[in-house]
């Protein structure tokens, strides 16, 4: 099973994601298409997704270069510092877990979902 990326392209989606996260966890992955570290983090997520146990968790994908203003809005709305690549776990309308660069690990995300 490949990673079921959901494109994050519009500011209105952030409100919907916050609302959705009150029902179940949601992941946002911020990716720079010109950064090799970001490409490695994205590839690691894609390799590990099927075995991660997170298949019921929606995962949104933000292309930072195409939708740069959304990254700033994410940082402001969820109270996190912008980093790239960055993975955020949104639960109950808040970022309950954030990781960046090579610190992005799906086992850590799964542990955060379970807690």
N, C-alpha and C positions, 0 to 999 in steps of 0.2 A: 504494500500500500504506500503510495507516495504521500507526501505532506499535503494536506488539503488547504493550501494557502487561500485566504480570502483577501482580495485586494482592498487596501485602505487608501482611499483616494479623495475623500471629502470630509470636511470638518464636521458635518452633521453626523457622520458615522461615530464620532467620539462620544457624543451624547447617547447614541444607541448602544455603543459598546458598554458604557458605564451602566446603563439600564439593564442590559443583558447580563452583566456581571453580578447583578443582584439575584439572578436565578441560578447561575452556574459560572465557574471560572472562565476567563477569556485571556488569551495570550496575544500580545502585540510584538512583532519582530520588526525592528527598524534596521534597514539594510542599505548600505552604500554600494551601488553597482560598480564603482571604480576602485574599491578597496579590497586588497587581497585577504586581509584579516576578516573582513565582513563576508567575503565569498567562502572562506574556510568555515566560519561559524554557521552560515546558511547550509553548506554542504553537510556539516556534522548533524544539524537538526534533521535534514532530509534523510540521512543514513539511519538515524536513531529513532525516527518517529514511529515506525511500525511496532517496535519493541518497547516504546516508552510508557505505554499504558495511559497515554493522554489523548487517545483517539476521539474521545467524547468532548474534548476541549477545543472550541474554535480557535484557530490561529490566524491572525490578521498579519498581512505583509505590507510594510510601508517602504516604497522606493524613495529614499531620502532625496535623491537628486531631482526626481520629477515632482515631488510633493514636499519640498523643504518647509514651507510654513506649517504644515501639519506636525512636524517634529517639535517645533517650538510650542505649538498648542498642546501636544501631548505632555511635554515637560511641565507646562504651566498647570494644566488640568489635573494631572496626576501627581504633581509635586516631586518630580524626579529631575535630576540633572541630565541634559541631553548627552548621549554618547552614541557612538556608532562603531560596530553594530551593537544593538541593545535589545534585550528581551525583557518584557514586562508581563507580570501576571496581575490581572485586574480581577479583584473579588470585592463584592459589595460596593462597587463604585470607586474603589481605591487601588492604587498599586501596592500590592502586598509583597511583591518580590521583584527585584530588578537585578539583571546581570549584564555584563558587557564583555566584548572582545572574547578571549578564549575562556573566560569564566562562565560562558553560557553552556549550561549542562542540563539536559532534560531530566536527569535523575533528581537534581536539586529543585527543578520546577515541580516535579511530581510530589516531592516531599513537602513543598510549600502548599500545594493543593490539598494534601492530606491533613495538614495541620490546622 
